[in-house]
Amino acid sequence: MTFTWESETLLHTENFSFRADAPHDRNPPPPWPFPIRKPRVIIERYYALLAANTIQNVLEIGYLYGGFALLLADLLPKAKVVGVDIRPEPALVHDRARYYGGSIKATA
C-alpha cells in the first residue's frame, strides 16, 4: 500500500487521511485528519525502511494521539502494530493496530 501527499502536511492512504507535523496540544485534535507529530521527511524515511522489508510486528513507544501507529498499520498489510503510552488510549480503530495507554504503576 502507498500514500500520496496533497500538501506538505496532508497525506492520504487508501483508507485514511493524516496531518503530518501536527502540533502537540494538551487536548486531542479533531479525529480527521488523524494527527502525526512527525515531519514529512521522517514519515517518508520510515516508510522507505519498513516497506522494503517484510515487517510482522511494530512497537511504537509514545503514540501521543495514535496517528503514526494507525498510518503504519494501514501501510504495512502484514504487520501487527502496538502503541504504548502513558496518555489515555486514542479512539482509533484498525484491525492490526492496538493501543495500550493510561497510568502505568510499578508494583514492588
C-alpha positions as CSV (number, residue, x, y, z in Angstrom):
1,M,0.0,0.0,0.0
2,T,1.2,3.5,-0.6
3,F,0.2,7.1,0.3
4,T,0.0,10.4,-1.5
5,W,0.8,13.9,-0.4
6,E,-1.9,16.5,-1.0
7,S,0.3,19.2,0.5
8,E,3.5,19.4,2.7
9,T,1.5,18.3,5.7
10,L,-1.6,16.4,4.4
11,L,-1.3,12.8,3.3
12,H,-3.8,10.2,2.3
13,T,-3.8,6.4,2.2
14,E,-6.5,4.3,0.6
15,N,-8.4,4.3,3.9
16,F,-7.4,7.4,5.9
17,S,-6.1,11.0,5.8
18,F,-3.4,12.3,8.1
19,R,-1.9,15.6,9.1
20,A,1.9,15.5,9.5
21,D,3.8,17.6,11.9
22,A,0.7,18.2,14.0
23,P,1.2,20.5,16.9
24,H,1.4,19.0,20.4
25,D,-1.6,20.2,22.3
26,R,-2.9,19.1,25.7
27,N,-6.3,18.3,24.1
28,P,-6.5,15.8,21.3
29,P,-7.3,17.4,17.9
30,P,-10.3,16.5,15.9
31,P,-10.1,13.0,14.6
32,W,-10.0,13.9,10.9
33,P,-7.4,14.1,9.5
34,F,-5.5,12.0,12.0
35,P,-2.6,13.9,13.5
36,I,1.0,12.6,13.3
37,R,3.7,14.5,15.2
38,K,6.4,13.8,12.7
39,P,7.5,15.9,9.7
40,R,7.1,14.7,6.1
41,V,10.7,13.8,5.6
42,I,10.7,11.4,8.7
43,I,7.4,9.8,7.6
44,E,8.9,9.1,4.1
45,R,12.1,7.7,5.6
46,Y,10.2,5.3,7.9
47,Y,8.1,4.1,5.0
48,A,11.2,3.6,2.8
49,L,12.8,1.5,5.6
50,L,9.8,-0.5,6.5
51,A,8.2,-1.1,3.2
52,A,11.4,-2.7,1.8
53,N,11.1,-5.5,4.4
54,T,8.5,-8.0,5.5
55,I,7.6,-6.4,8.8
56,Q,5.4,-8.6,11.0
57,N,5.4,-6.5,14.3
58,V,5.8,-2.9,15.1
59,L,6.0,-1.4,18.6
60,E,5.6,2.4,18.9
61,I,6.6,3.8,22.3
62,G,4.9,7.1,22.9
63,Y,2.0,7.3,20.4
64,L,0.7,10.7,21.6
65,Y,-2.6,10.8,19.5
66,G,-2.0,7.4,17.8
67,G,-1.9,8.7,14.2
68,F,1.5,7.3,13.3
69,A,0.7,3.8,14.5
70,L,-2.6,3.9,12.5
71,L,-0.6,5.0,9.4
72,L,1.8,2.1,9.8
73,A,-1.0,-0.4,10.3
74,D,-2.6,0.9,7.1
75,L,0.6,0.9,5.1
76,L,2.1,-2.4,6.2
77,P,-0.6,-5.0,5.4
78,K,1.1,-7.9,7.2
79,A,2.2,-6.1,10.3
80,K,0.6,-6.0,13.7
81,V,1.2,-2.6,15.3
82,V,1.1,-1.9,19.0
83,G,1.4,1.5,20.6
84,V,2.1,2.2,24.3
85,D,2.0,5.5,26.1
86,I,1.1,7.0,29.5
87,R,-1.6,9.0,27.7
88,P,-5.1,7.5,27.5
89,E,-5.8,5.2,24.6
90,P,-6.9,7.1,21.5
91,A,-10.3,6.3,19.9
92,L,-8.7,5.0,16.6
93,V,-9.8,1.7,15.1
94,H,-7.8,-0.6,12.9
95,D,-7.8,-4.4,12.9
96,R,-4.0,-4.6,13.2
97,A,-3.3,-1.6,15.5
98,R,-3.7,-1.8,19.3
99,Y,-3.1,0.9,21.8
100,Y,-2.3,0.5,25.5
101,G,-2.3,3.6,27.5
102,G,-3.0,5.3,30.8
103,S,-1.3,5.3,34.1
104,I,1.3,2.6,34.4
105,K,2.2,1.8,38.0
106,A,5.0,-0.5,39.1
107,T,4.4,-2.9,41.9
108,A,7.1,-4.0,44.3
